[in-house]
Amino acid sequence: MKRIVILILPLLILATAASAQKVVILKTSIKFQLKNLGVNTGGSINGLQASMVFNPENLDASAIEAILDVNSINTDNDLRDSHLRGEEYFDVAKYPTITMKSVSLKHKSGDKYTGQFSLTIKDKTKTFEVPFTYTTDPSNTATFKGGLKLNRLDFGIGGKSLVMGNEVSVAIEVQVAK
């Protein structure tokens, strides 16, 4: 009997792991926006690398971890991009990446979910609740869409300013193959 349990246990573990959907990233869009001189301004960050295992039927076995290359920041202004990469803002020489890792994931209703994510920028980590949707289509792709608002000062990005807002809105869209 002990031999059977010893043989079956690894098979059960493998079957559970295989039931989670590992994904291949097809497209990404990470955009940010804040007010500067009362006008909305922003850009995008590319260079996403992610490890995602997402199973809507077993969220406890699901995990999402993303790494962004801050050198890929793009505001359609090379001078501004260089300034943002500098020491006063993202300091990419010392902190070249931003990481986001799921702590927990919950289903709300339909295609709506929420997750607790740890976000690390410049070695400062804060946990955020991020609402997102997960939709699938017949071509066997799925799309995650979500967003969050953060205070740039919490992460030491730029100093206090009378003209630049502190609140930054981040919109995330990732399309994956299942």
Backbone as JSON Lines, residues from 0, in Angstrom:
{"i":0,"aa":"M","n":[0.82,-1.2,0.0],"ca":[0.0,0.0,0.0],"c":[0.86,1.26,0.0]}
{"i":1,"aa":"K","n":[1.93,1.27,0.82],"ca":[2.81,2.42,0.87],"c":[3.46,2.67,-0.49]}
{"i":2,"aa":"R","n":[3.79,1.59,-1.19],"ca":[4.42,1.73,-2.51],"c":[3.45,2.4,-3.5]}
{"i":3,"aa":"I","n":[2.2,2.03,-3.43],"ca":[1.21,2.61,-4.34],"c":[1.07,4.1,-4.06]}
{"i":4,"aa":"V","n":[0.99,4.49,-2.78],"ca":[0.88,5.9,-2.42],"c":[2.11,6.65,-2.89]}
{"i":5,"aa":"I","n":[3.29,6.08,-2.72],"ca":[4.53,6.73,-3.15],"c":[4.55,6.89,-4.66]}
{"i":6,"aa":"L","n":[3.99,5.95,-5.41],"ca":[3.94,6.05,-6.87],"c":[2.87,7.01,-7.35]}
{"i":7,"aa":"I","n":[1.73,7.06,-6.67],"ca":[0.61,7.89,-7.11],"c":[0.82,9.36,-6.74]}
{"i":8,"aa":"L","n":[1.43,9.64,-5.62],"ca":[1.61,11.02,-5.16],"c":[2.32,11.9,-6.2]}
{"i":9,"aa":"P","n":[3.45,11.48,-6.76],"ca":[4.08,12.33,-7.78],"c":[3.19,12.54,-9.01]}
{"i":10,"aa":"L","n":[2.41,11.51,-9.39],"ca":[1.51,11.66,-10.53],"c":[0.42,12.69,-10.25]}
{"i":11,"aa":"L","n":[-0.11,12.69,-9.04],"ca":[-1.12,13.68,-8.66],"c":[-0.54,15.09,-8.68]}
{"i":12,"aa":"I","n":[0.67,15.25,-8.19],"ca":[1.32,16.56,-8.2],"c":[1.53,17.04,-9.63]}
{"i":13,"aa":"L","n":[1.99,16.15,-10.5],"ca":[2.19,16.51,-11.91],"c":[0.86,16.86,-12.59]}
{"i":14,"aa":"A","n":[-0.18,16.11,-12.3],"ca":[-1.48,16.37,-12.91],"c":[-2.02,17.73,-12.47]}
{"i":15,"aa":"T","n":[-1.85,18.07,-11.2],"ca":[-2.29,19.36,-10.69],"c":[-1.51,20.48,-11.35]}
{"i":16,"aa":"A","n":[-0.22,20.33,-11.47],"ca":[0.6,21.36,-12.1],"c":[0.23,21.52,-13.57]}
{"i":17,"aa":"A","n":[-0.05,20.43,-14.25],"ca":[-0.39,20.48,-15.67],"c":[-1.75,21.12,-15.92]}
{"i":18,"aa":"S","n":[-2.65,21.09,-14.92],"ca":[-3.98,21.67,-15.12],"c":[-3.94,23.2,-15.17]}
{"i":19,"aa":"A","n":[-2.9,23.82,-14.65],"ca":[-2.77,25.26,-14.75],"c":[-2.3,25.61,-16.16]}
{"i":20,"aa":"Q","n":[-2.83,26.7,-16.7],"ca":[-2.51,27.08,-18.06],"c":[-1.25,27.94,-18.09]}
{"i":21,"aa":"K","n":[-0.17,27.41,-18.67],"ca":[1.02,28.22,-18.87],"c":[0.8,29.0,-20.16]}
{"i":22,"aa":"V","n":[1.23,30.25,-20.19],"ca":[0.92,31.1,-21.32],"c":[2.18,31.62,-22.01]}
{"i":23,"aa":"V","n":[2.01,31.92,-23.29],"ca":[3.04,32.55,-24.09],"c":[2.54,33.96,-24.41]}
{"i":24,"aa":"I","n":[3.33,34.97,-24.14],"ca":[2.92,36.35,-24.36],"c":[3.02,36.68,-25.85]}
{"i":25,"aa":"L","n":[1.92,37.22,-26.39],"ca":[1.87,37.61,-27.8],"c":[2.04,39.12,-27.98]}
{"i":26,"aa":"K","n":[1.31,39.92,-27.19],"ca":[1.37,41.38,-27.28],"c":[1.24,41.98,-25.89]}
{"i":27,"aa":"T","n":[1.88,43.13,-25.7],"ca":[1.75,43.84,-24.44],"c":[1.59,45.34,-24.68]}
{"i":28,"aa":"S","n":[0.94,45.99,-23.74],"ca":[0.83,47.44,-23.74],"c":[0.81,47.89,-22.28]}
{"i":29,"aa":"I","n":[1.86,48.59,-21.87],"ca":[1.92,49.16,-20.53],"c":[2.07,50.66,-20.72]}
{"i":30,"aa":"K","n":[1.02,51.4,-20.36],"ca":[1.01,52.85,-20.54],"c":[0.84,53.53,-19.2]}
{"i":31,"aa":"F","n":[1.46,54.69,-19.06],"ca":[1.33,55.47,-17.83],"c":[0.93,56.89,-18.19]}
{"i":32,"aa":"Q","n":[0.27,57.56,-17.23],"ca":[-0.18,58.92,-17.47],"c":[-0.2,59.68,-16.15]}
{"i":33,"aa":"L","n":[0.2,60.95,-16.2],"ca":[0.12,61.85,-15.06],"c":[-0.06,63.26,-15.58]}
{"i":34,"aa":"K","n":[-0.41,64.18,-14.69],"ca":[-0.59,65.58,-15.07],"c":[0.73,66.31,-14.89]}
{"i":35,"aa":"N","n":[1.06,67.13,-15.9],"ca":[2.23,67.99,-15.84],"c":[1.8,69.34,-16.39]}
{"i":36,"aa":"L","n":[1.9,70.39,-15.58],"ca":[1.39,71.72,-15.93],"c":[-0.09,71.66,-16.25]}
{"i":37,"aa":"G","n":[-0.82,70.79,-15.57],"ca":[-2.26,70.66,-15.74],"c":[-2.7,69.88,-16.96]}
{"i":38,"aa":"V","n":[-1.75,69.36,-17.72],"ca":[-2.05,68.62,-18.95],"c":[-1.67,67.16,-18.76]}
{"i":39,"aa":"N","n":[-2.53,66.25,-19.22],"ca":[-2.19,64.83,-19.16],"c":[-1.0,64.54,-20.07]}
{"i":40,"aa":"T","n":[-0.02,63.87,-19.53],"ca":[1.15,63.46,-20.3],"c":[1.51,62.06,-19.87]}
{"i":41,"aa":"G","n":[2.25,61.37,-20.68],"ca":[2.6,60.01,-20.31],"c":[3.42,59.33,-21.37]}
{"i":42,"aa":"G","n":[3.38,58.03,-21.34],"ca":[4.16,57.25,-22.28],"c":[3.93,55.77,-22.04]}
{"i":43,"aa":"S","n":[4.91,55.0,-22.46],"ca":[4.79,53.55,-22.31],"c":[6.13,52.97,-21.89]}
{"i":44,"aa":"I","n":[6.07,51.76,-21.37],"ca":[7.27,50.99,-21.04],"c":[7.11,49.64,-21.72]}
{"i":45,"aa":"N","n":[8.09,49.29,-22.51],"ca":[8.07,48.01,-23.22],"c":[8.99,47.04,-22.51]}
{"i":46,"aa":"G","n":[9.48,46.07,-23.2],"ca":[10.46,45.16,-22.62],"c":[9.91,44.3,-21.5]}
{"i":47,"aa":"L","n":[8.67,43.85,-21.64],"ca":[8.05,43.0,-20.62],"c":[8.55,41.57,-20.74]}
{"i":48,"aa":"Q","n":[8.96,41.02,-19.63],"ca":[9.23,39.59,-19.49],"c":[8.31,39.12,-18.39]}
{"i":49,"aa":"A","n":[7.65,37.99,-18.6],"ca":[6.69,37.55,-17.59],"c":[6.68,36.04,-17.48]}
{"i":50,"aa":"S","n":[6.33,35.61,-16.3],"ca":[6.06,34.21,-16.02],"c":[4.63,34.17,-15.52]}
{"i":51,"aa":"M","n":[3.78,33.5,-16.29],"ca":[2.36,33.49,-15.93],"c":[1.83,32.06,-15.98]}
{"i":52,"aa":"V","n":[1.2,31.68,-14.91],"ca":[0.43,30.44,-14.86],"c":[-0.93,30.87,-14.36]}
{"i":53,"aa":"F","n":[-1.94,30.77,-15.23],"ca":[-3.26,31.27,-14.86],"c":[-4.31,30.24,-15.2]}
{"i":54,"aa":"N","n":[-5.03,29.81,-14.18],"ca":[-6.12,28.86,-14.34],"c":[-7.34,29.44,-13.61]}
{"i":55,"aa":"P","n":[-8.33,29.93,-14.35],"ca":[-9.51,30.52,-13.71],"c":[-10.23,29.58,-12.75]}
{"i":56,"aa":"E","n":[-10.1,28.26,-12.97],"ca":[-10.76,27.3,-12.08],"c":[-9.92,26.99,-10.83]}
{"i":57,"aa":"N","n":[-8.66,27.4,-10.82],"ca":[-7.8,27.13,-9.68],"c":[-6.86,28.31,-9.47]}
{"i":58,"aa":"L","n":[-7.41,29.4,-8.95],"ca":[-6.62,30.61,-8.77],"c":[-5.53,30.45,-7.72]}
{"i":59,"aa":"D","n":[-5.72,29.52,-6.78],"ca":[-4.67,29.29,-5.77],"c":[-3.39,28.75,-6.39]}
{"i":60,"aa":"A","n":[-3.5,28.05,-7.52],"ca":[-2.33,27.52,-8.22],"c":[-1.82,28.48,-9.28]}
{"i":61,"aa":"S","n":[-2.47,29.62,-9.42],"ca":[-2.08,30.59,-10.44],"c":[-1.08,31.59,-9.87]}
{"i":62,"aa":"A","n":[-0.23,32.09,-10.75],"ca":[0.77,33.08,-10.34],"c":[1.17,33.92,-11.55]}
{"i":63,"aa":"I","n":[1.36,35.21,-11.3],"ca":[1.77,36.13,-12.35],"c":[2.97,36.92,-11.82]}
{"i":64,"aa":"E","n":[4.03,36.94,-12.6],"ca":[5.2,37.74,-12.26],"c":[5.69,38.42,-13.52]}
{"i":65,"aa":"A","n":[5.9,39.73,-13.45],"ca":[6.31,40.51,-14.61],"c":[7.52,41.36,-14.26]}
{"i":66,"aa":"I","n":[8.41,41.5,-15.24],"ca":[9.59,42.34,-15.11],"c":[9.61,43.29,-16.3]}
{"i":67,"aa":"L","n":[9.73,44.58,-16.02],"ca":[9.79,45.6,-17.07],"c":[11.19,46.19,-17.13]}
{"i":68,"aa":"D","n":[11.69,46.36,-18.34],"ca":[12.97,47.01,-18.57],"c":[12.73,48.52,-18.63]}
{"i":69,"aa":"V","n":[13.16,49.24,-17.6],"ca":[12.9,50.68,-17.53],"c":[13.64,51.44,-18.63]}
{"i":70,"aa":"N","n":[14.71,50.87,-19.16],"ca":[15.41,51.51,-20.28],"c":[14.52,51.65,-21.5]}
{"i":71,"aa":"S","n":[13.42,50.9,-21.56],"ca":[12.51,50.94,-22.7],"c":[11.44,52.02,-22.58]}
{"i":72,"aa":"I","n":[11.54,52.87,-21.57],"ca":[10.55,53.93,-21.39],"c":[10.5,54.8,-22.65]}
{"i":73,"aa":"N","n":[9.26,55.16,-23.05],"ca":[9.09,55.92,-24.28],"c":[7.96,56.93,-24.09]}
{"i":74,"aa":"T","n":[8.32,58.23,-24.18],"ca":[7.33,59.3,-24.08],"c":[7.24,60.09,-25.39]}
{"i":75,"aa":"D","n":[7.84,59.56,-26.45],"ca":[7.92,60.24,-27.74],"c":[8.73,61.53,-27.67]}
{"i":76,"aa":"N","n":[9.64,61.59,-26.69],"ca":[10.53,62.75,-26.55],"c":[11.86,62.22,-25.99]}
{"i":77,"aa":"D","n":[12.87,62.11,-26.84],"ca":[14.15,61.52,-26.42],"c":[14.78,62.23,-25.24]}
{"i":78,"aa":"L","n":[14.7,63.56,-25.2],"ca":[15.28,64.31,-24.09],"c":[14.57,63.97,-22.78]}
{"i":79,"aa":"R","n":[13.24,63.92,-22.82],"ca":[12.46,63.56,-21.62],"c":[12.76,62.13,-21.2]}
{"i":80,"aa":"D","n":[12.85,61.21,-22.19],"ca":[13.15,59.81,-21.87],"c":[14.49,59.68,-21.16]}
{"i":81,"aa":"S","n":[15.5,60.4,-21.64],"ca":[16.82,60.38,-20.99],"c":[16.73,60.93,-19.58]}
{"i":82,"aa":"H","n":[15.95,62.0,-19.41],"ca":[15.77,62.6,-18.09],"c":[15.1,61.6,-17.13]}
{"i":83,"aa":"L","n":[14.07,60.9,-17.62],"ca":[13.37,59.92,-16.78],"c":[14.26,58.74,-16.41]}
{"i":84,"aa":"R","n":[15.2,58.4,-17.26],"ca":[16.14,57.3,-16.96],"c":[17.19,57.72,-15.94]}
{"i":85,"aa":"G","n":[17.33,59.01,-15.71],"ca":[18.36,59.56,-14.83],"c":[18.09,59.3,-13.35]}
{"i":86,"aa":"E","n":[19.08,59.7,-12.57],"ca":[19.1,59.44,-11.12],"c":[17.89,60.02,-10.38]}
{"i":87,"aa":"E","n":[17.42,61.2,-10.78],"ca":[16.31,61.85,-10.08],"c":[14.99,61.09,-10.24]}
{"i":88,"aa":"Y","n":[14.85,60.37,-11.35],"ca":[13.61,59.66,-11.6],"c":[13.8,58.16,-11.42]}
{"i":89,"aa":"F","n":[13.98,57.39,-12.48],"ca":[14.06,55.93,-12.35],"c":[15.45,55.4,-12.03]}
{"i":90,"aa":"D","n":[16.5,56.18,-12.27],"ca":[17.88,55.78,-11.98],"c":[18.18,54.37,-12.55]}
{"i":91,"aa":"V","n":[18.03,54.24,-13.88],"ca":[18.16,52.93,-14.51],"c":[19.55,52.33,-14.37]}
{"i":92,"aa":"A","n":[20.56,53.15,-14.14],"ca":[21.9,52.59,-13.93],"c":[21.92,51.72,-12.67]}
{"i":93,"aa":"K","n":[21.17,52.11,-11.67],"ca":[21.12,51.37,-10.41],"c":[19.91,50.44,-10.32]}
{"i":94,"aa":"Y","n":[18.77,50.85,-10.91],"ca":[17.52,50.09,-10.82],"c":[16.94,49.9,-12.23]}
{"i":95,"aa":"P","n":[17.47,48.97,-13.0],"ca":[17.06,48.84,-14.41],"c":[15.69,48.2,-14.64]}
{"i":96,"aa":"T","n":[15.09,47.64,-13.6],"ca":[13.81,46.94,-13.8],"c":[12.76,47.36,-12.78]}
{"i":97,"aa":"I","n":[11.52,47.13,-13.17],"ca":[10.35,47.24,-12.3],"c":[9.77,45.83,-12.25]}
{"i":98,"aa":"T","n":[9.41,45.36,-11.06],"ca":[8.82,44.03,-10.97],"c":[7.43,44.11,-10.34]}
{"i":99,"aa":"M","n":[6.59,43.19,-10.77],"ca":[5.23,43.08,-10.24],"c":[4.94,41.6,-10.08]}
{"i":100,"aa":"K","n":[4.53,41.21,-8.88],"ca":[4.32,39.79,-8.59],"c":[3.01,39.61,-7.84]}
{"i":101,"aa":"S","n":[2.22,38.63,-8.3],"ca":[0.93,38.38,-7.63],"c":[1.16,37.79,-6.25]}
{"i":102,"aa":"V","n":[0.34,38.26,-5.32],"ca":[0.33,37.71,-3.96],"c":[-0.89,36.8,-3.82]}
{"i":103,"aa":"S","n":[-2.02,37.26,-4.38],"ca":[-3.24,36.46,-4.4],"c":[-4.11,36.93,-5.55]}
{"i":104,"aa":"L","n":[-4.94,36.01,-6.04],"ca":[-5.85,36.3,-7.15],"c":[-7.24,35.83,-6.76]}
{"i":105,"aa":"K","n":[-8.27,36.65,-7.1],"ca":[-9.64,36.3,-6.75],"c":[-10.56,36.57,-7.94]}
{"i":106,"aa":"H","n":[-11.57,35.72,-8.08],"ca":[-12.59,35.9,-9.11],"c":[-13.71,36.75,-8.53]}
{"i":107,"aa":"K","n":[-14.14,37.77,-9.26],"ca":[-15.25,38.6,-8.82],"c":[-16.55,38.11,-9.44]}
{"i":108,"aa":"S","n":[-16.64,38.21,-10.77],"ca":[-17.82,37.71,-11.5],"c":[-17.5,37.77,-12.99]}
{"i":109,"aa":"G","n":[-18.1,36.85,-13.74],"ca":[-17.88,36.84,-15.18],"c":[-16.41,36.81,-15.53]}
{"i":110,"aa":"D","n":[-15.95,37.81,-16.29],"ca":[-14.54,37.88,-16.68],"c":[-13.75,38.84,-15.78]}
{"i":111,"aa":"K","n":[-14.31,39.23,-14.65],"ca":[-13.69,40.2,-13.74],"c":[-12.97,39.49,-12.57]}
{"i":112,"aa":"Y","n":[-11.75,39.94,-12.35],"ca":[-10.91,39.39,-11.29],"c":[-10.26,40.55,-10.55]}
{"i":113,"aa":"T","n":[-9.65,40.23,-9.45],"ca":[-8.82,41.19,-8.73],"c":[-7.62,40.45,-8.18]}
{"i":114,"aa":"G","n":[-6.53,41.16,-8.09],"ca":[-5.33,40.54,-7.55],"c":[-4.61,41.48,-6.62]}
{"i":115,"aa":"Q","n":[-3.97,40.91,-5.63],"ca":[-3.05,41.64,-4.79],"c":[-1.68,41.44,-5.43]}
{"i":116,"aa":"F","n":[-1.01,42.53,-5.77],"ca":[0.29,42.47,-6.42],"c":[1.3,43.29,-5.64]}
{"i":117,"aa":"S","n":[2.5,42.75,-5.51],"ca":[3.63,43.51,-4.97],"c":[4.33,44.18,-6.14]}
{"i":118,"aa":"L","n":[4.44,45.49,-6.07],"ca":[5.1,46.28,-7.11],"c":[6.4,46.83,-6.52]}
{"i":119,"aa":"T","n":[7.52,46.57,-7.21],"ca":[8.81,47.06,-6.74],"c":[9.42,47.98,-7.79]}
{"i":120,"aa":"I","n":[9.67,49.22,-7.35],"ca":[10.34,50.22,-8.16],"c":[11.44,50.82,-7.3]}
{"i":121,"aa":"K","n":[12.65,50.85,-7.81],"ca":[13.81,51.41,-7.1],"c":[13.95,50.8,-5.69]}
{"i":122,"aa":"D","n":[13.84,49.5,-5.59],"ca":[13.97,48.75,-4.33],"c":[12.92,49.12,-3.28]}
{"i":123,"aa":"K","n":[11.86,49.78,-3.68],"ca":[10.75,50.08,-2.77],"c":[9.56,49.25,-3.23]}
{"i":124,"aa":"T","n":[8.97,48.51,-2.3],"ca":[7.86,47.61,-2.65],"c":[6.6,48.03,-1.92]}
{"i":125,"aa":"K","n":[5.52,48.09,-2.67],"ca":[4.19,48.35,-2.11],"c":[3.23,47.32,-2.7]}
{"i":126,"aa":"T","n":[2.2,46.99,-1.96],"ca":[1.19,46.06,-2.44],"c":[-0.03,46.85,-2.89]}
{"i":127,"aa":"F","n":[-0.55,46.47,-4.07],"ca":[-1.7,47.13,-4.66],"c":[-2.77,46.1,-4.99]}
{"i":128,"aa":"E","n":[-4.03,46.52,-4.87],"ca":[-5.12,45.71,-5.39],"c":[-5.34,46.15,-6.84]}
{"i":129,"aa":"V","n":[-5.28,45.2,-7.75],"ca":[-5.39,45.51,-9.17],"c":[-6.59,44.77,-9.74]}
{"i":130,"aa":"P","n":[-7.65,45.5,-10.12],"ca":[-8.76,44.85,-10.81],"c":[-8.34,44.57,-12.25]}
{"i":131,"aa":"F","n":[-8.76,43.42,-12.79],"ca":[-8.45,43.11,-14.17],"c":[-9.51,42.2,-14.76]}
{"i":132,"aa":"T","n":[-9.53,42.17,-16.08],"ca":[-10.42,41.24,-16.78],"c":[-9.56,40.2,-17.47]}
{"i":133,"aa":"Y","n":[-10.14,39.03,-17.64],"ca":[-9.5,37.93,-18.36],"c":[-10.53,37.41,-19.34]}
{"i":134,"aa":"T","n":[-10.26,37.65,-20.62],"ca":[-11.2,37.21,-21.67],"c":[-10.47,36.28,-22.63]}
{"i":135,"aa":"T","n":[-11.22,35.32,-23.15],"ca":[-10.66,34.4,-24.13],"c":[-11.42,34.54,-25.44]}
{"i":136,"aa":"D","n":[-10.8,34.11,-26.52],"ca":[-11.5,34.12,-27.8],"c":[-11.27,32.8,-28.52]}
{"i":137,"aa":"P","n":[-12.03,32.56,-29.59],"ca":[-11.96,31.26,-30.29],"c":[-10.58,30.94,-30.89]}
{"i":138,"aa":"S","n":[-9.74,31.97,-31.1],"ca":[-8.43,31.69,-31.7],"c":[-7.43,31.19,-30.66]}
{"i":139,"aa":"N","n":[-7.94,30.81,-29.49],"ca":[-7.12,30.25,-28.41],"c":[-6.13,31.27,-27.84]}
{"i":140,"aa":"T","n":[-6.57,32.54,-27.8],"ca":[-5.79,33.57,-27.12],"c":[-6.63,34.1,-25.97]}
{"i":141,"aa":"A","n":[-5.95,34.73,-25.04],"ca":[-6.62,35.34,-23.89],"c":[-6.0,36.72,-23.67]}
{"i":142,"aa":"T","n":[-6.81,37.62,-23.12],"ca":[-6.33,38.97,-22.87],"c":[-6.58,39.33,-21.41]}
{"i":143,"aa":"F","n":[-5.53,39.82,-20.77],"ca":[-5.6,40.38,-19.43],"c":[-5.59,41.91,-19.59]}
{"i":144,"aa":"K","n":[-6.55,42.61,-18.97],"ca":[-6.58,44.07,-18.98],"c":[-6.8,44.54,-17.56]}
{"i":145,"aa":"G","n":[-5.95,45.44,-17.11],"ca":[-6.1,45.96,-15.77],"c":[-5.4,47.29,-15.62]}
{"i":146,"aa":"G","n":[-5.43,47.8,-14.43],"ca":[-4.76,49.07,-14.18],"c":[-4.69,49.39,-12.71]}
{"i":147,"aa":"L","n":[-3.86,50.36,-12.4],"ca":[-3.71,50.8,-11.03],"c":[-3.28,52.26,-11.01]}
{"i":148,"aa":"K","n":[-3.43,52.87,-9.86],"ca":[-2.96,54.23,-9.63],"c":[-1.95,54.16,-8.5]}
{"i":149,"aa":"L","n":[-0.86,54.91,-8.68],"ca":[0.17,54.92,-7.64],"c":[0.67,56.34,-7.44]}
{"i":150,"aa":"N","n":[1.3,56.56,-6.31],"ca":[1.92,57.85,-6.01],"c":[3.4,57.71,-6.34]}
{"i":151,"aa":"R","n":[3.89,58.49,-7.3],"ca":[5.29,58.38,-7.73],"c":[6.26,58.67,-6.6]}
{"i":152,"aa":"L","n":[5.86,59.52,-5.64],"ca":[6.74,59.86,-4.52],"c":[6.98,58.67,-3.6]}
{"i":153,"aa":"D","n":[6.01,57.73,-3.53],"ca":[6.18,56.53,-2.71],"c":[7.38,55.7,-3.17]}
{"i":154,"aa":"F","n":[7.75,55.86,-4.43],"ca":[8.85,55.09,-5.0],"c":[10.09,55.95,-5.28]}
{"i":155,"aa":"G","n":[10.07,57.19,-4.83],"ca":[11.22,58.07,-5.02],"c":[11.44,58.45,-6.48]}
{"i":156,"aa":"I","n":[10.35,58.59,-7.23],"ca":[10.46,58.97,-8.64],"c":[10.2,60.46,-8.74]}
{"i":157,"aa":"G","n":[11.26,61.22,-9.0],"ca":[11.14,62.67,-9.05],"c":[10.94,63.23,-7.65]}
{"i":158,"aa":"G","n":[11.06,64.52,-7.53],"ca":[10.85,65.16,-6.23],"c":[9.49,65.84,-6.19]}
{"i":159,"aa":"K","n":[9.26,66.56,-5.1],"ca":[8.01,67.31,-4.98],"c":[8.01,68.4,-6.04]}
{"i":160,"aa":"S","n":[6.83,68.64,-6.58],"ca":[6.72,69.59,-7.68],"c":[5.37,70.29,-7.62]}
{"i":161,"aa":"L","n":[5.37,71.58,-7.94],"ca":[4.13,72.33,-8.01],"c":[3.44,72.14,-9.34]}
{"i":162,"aa":"V","n":[4.17,71.68,-10.36],"ca":[3.59,71.55,-11.7],"c":[3.34,70.11,-12.13]}
{"i":163,"aa":"M","n":[4.01,69.16,-11.5],"ca":[3.85,67.75,-11.88],"c":[3.02,67.02,-10.83]}
{"i":164,"aa":"G","n":[2.0,66.32,-11.28],"ca":[1.15,65.57,-10.36],"c":[1.89,64.39,-9.75]}
{"i":165,"aa":"N","n":[1.41,63.96,-8.6],"ca":[2.01,62.81,-7.92],"c":[1.34,61.5,-8.32]}
{"i":166,"aa":"E","n":[0.06,61.56,-8.69],"ca":[-0.68,60.35,-9.02],"c":[-0.4,59.94,-10.47]}
{"i":167,"aa":"V","n":[-0.02,58.67,-10.62],"ca":[0.27,58.11,-11.93],"c":[-0.72,56.97,-12.18]}
{"i":168,"aa":"S","n":[-1.4,57.03,-13.32],"ca":[-2.3,55.96,-13.73],"c":[-1.53,55.03,-14.66]}
{"i":169,"aa":"V","n":[-1.66,53.74,-14.41],"ca":[-0.98,52.74,-15.23],"c":[-2.04,51.8,-15.81]}
{"i":170,"aa":"A","n":[-2.03,51.64,-17.14],"ca":[-2.94,50.73,-17.82],"c":[-2.12,49.58,-18.41]}
{"i":171,"aa":"I","n":[-2.57,48.36,-18.15],"ca":[-1.83,47.16,-18.57],"c":[-2.74,46.3,-19.42]}
{"i":172,"aa":"E","n":[-2.23,45.87,-20.57],"ca":[-2.95,44.92,-21.42],"c":[-1.93,43.92,-21.94]}
{"i":173,"aa":"V","n":[-2.23,42.65,-21.72],"ca":[-1.34,41.57,-22.16],"c":[-2.18,40.52,-22.87]}
{"i":174,"aa":"Q","n":[-1.81,40.21,-24.1],"ca":[-2.49,39.15,-24.84],"c":[-1.56,37.93,-24.86]}
{"i":175,"aa":"V","n":[-2.15,36.77,-24.57],"ca":[-1.36,35.54,-24.47],"c":[-1.99,34.42,-25.3]}
{"i":176,"aa":"A","n":[-1.15,33.48,-25.68],"ca":[-1.63,32.24,-26.3],"c":[-1.78,31.22,-25.18]}
{"i":177,"aa":"K","n":[-2.86,30.48,-25.22],"ca":[-3.07,29.49,-24.16],"c":[-2.46,28.17,-24.53]}
